[in-house]
Amino acid sequence: MKNTGIAYSSADRTPVVLPEMAGLLPPLSGEQLAALEADILANGCYSPVIVNEDMVIIDGHNRQAICEKHDIPYQMAVFSFADMLEAKQWALDTQKGRRNLDKWELGKIALRLKPDIEAKAKENMSAGGEGLAILPNLPPVNTRRELAKAVGLGERTMGKVMQIDERAPAAVREALDSGDLSINQGYNITRQVQELPEERREEAAAQAVELEKAKKEIRQADAESDRRHKIAGLFCKAFERAVLLTPTEENVRIWTQCTRMTPEEIADNAKEARELAEVFASIAGILETLLPGGVSNAG
């Protein structure tokens, strides 16, 4: 891949939208798309749309669509790629850092690269068998390894994604898409139902998914309970320790002398004490709102 340095404006050339490139990554959420549209309407399209030498859009489909919708001019930068596989890999690498993609989403993106990688494997096999006196044997392409590497997944995880793609019932796929299952859970359910007669697999998978969702809800409830107890414990400890302090001048002097505080440390501790006083004052205010009727007794 290289930047050719060639640039066009939308007034000069019309780019080509290739469905396999436009659908490579998951679509932006409604909120993300609205934010991008608002930014372009306010500031114009300051990032160029990336196209290859055939004017196919490689990166910037959303920007281009918004500009066309509102008749906003935009720039296109021409990049050169060895083939569409390299173009897709570059687009994925460019966008992956901007999107919060989970492992299942990455796995689905990798599967979209599968035809290109398999074509590359066949090409390597053909090249390795022709002109042996001229061309060195090219290494065989491990499809699973290449797919995993393309999106940054482990090979075993990619293998599970491939198995799910080939065999999983609809209920498993839907639960993975909604985030209710992990890849491991989806893979395990898929394996389990394969042992059943085909007519029972969908129903068994749906039941297994519901069981996993129920377990997830229980784990989340337990985690929330733990979080609440930790917060309560922190407040109890803070009050228990605070009431042990008797802030007389003599006691404070003893504290500074026995710990050999420097003037800088004394200043820092004084500042922290005032901040803690504000914290406890805030706690007092909130506690007073929790009294019957929510009436403050301050003063």
Stockholm file with secondary structure:
# STOCKHOLM 1.0

chainA/1-299         MKNTGIAYSSADRTPVVLPEMAGLLPPLSGEQLAALEADILANGCYSPVIVNEDMVIIDGHNRQAICEKHDIPYQMAVFSFADMLEAKQWALDTQKGRRNLDKWELGKIALRLKPDIEAKAKENMSAGGEGLAILPNLPPVNTRRELAKAVGLGERTMGKVMQIDERAPAAVREALDSGDLSINQGYNITRQVQELPEERREEAAAQAVELEKAKKEIRQADAESDRRHKIAGLFCKAFERAVLLTPTEENVRIWTQCTRMTPEEIADNAKEARELAEVFASIAGILETLLPGGVSNAG
#=GR chainA/1-299 SS CEEEEEEEETTTCCCBCCHHHHTSSCCCCHHHHHHHHHHHHHHCCCSCEEECTTCBEEECHHHHHHHHHHTCCCEEEEEECSSHHHHHHHHHHHHHTTSCCCHHHHHHHHHHHHHHHHHHHHHHHHHHHSCTTTSCCCCCCCHHHHHHHHHTCCHHHHHHHHHHHHHCCHHHHHHHHHTSSCHHHHHHHHHHHHTSCHHHHHHHHHHHHHHHHHHHHHHHHHHHHHHHHHHHHHHHHHHHHHTTCCCCHHHHHHHHHHTTCCHHHHHHHHHHHHHHHHHHHHHHHHHHHTSGGGCCCCC
#=GC SS_cons         CEEEEEEEETTTCCCBCCHHHHTSSCCCCHHHHHHHHHHHHHHCCCSCEEECTTCBEEECHHHHHHHHHHTCCCEEEEEECSSHHHHHHHHHHHHHTTSCCCHHHHHHHHHHHHHHHHHHHHHHHHHHHSCTTTSCCCCCCCHHHHHHHHHTCCHHHHHHHHHHHHHCCHHHHHHHHHTSSCHHHHHHHHHHHHTSCHHHHHHHHHHHHHHHHHHHHHHHHHHHHHHHHHHHHHHHHHHHHHTTCCCCHHHHHHHHHHTTCCHHHHHHHHHHHHHHHHHHHHHHHHHHHTSGGGCCCCC
//
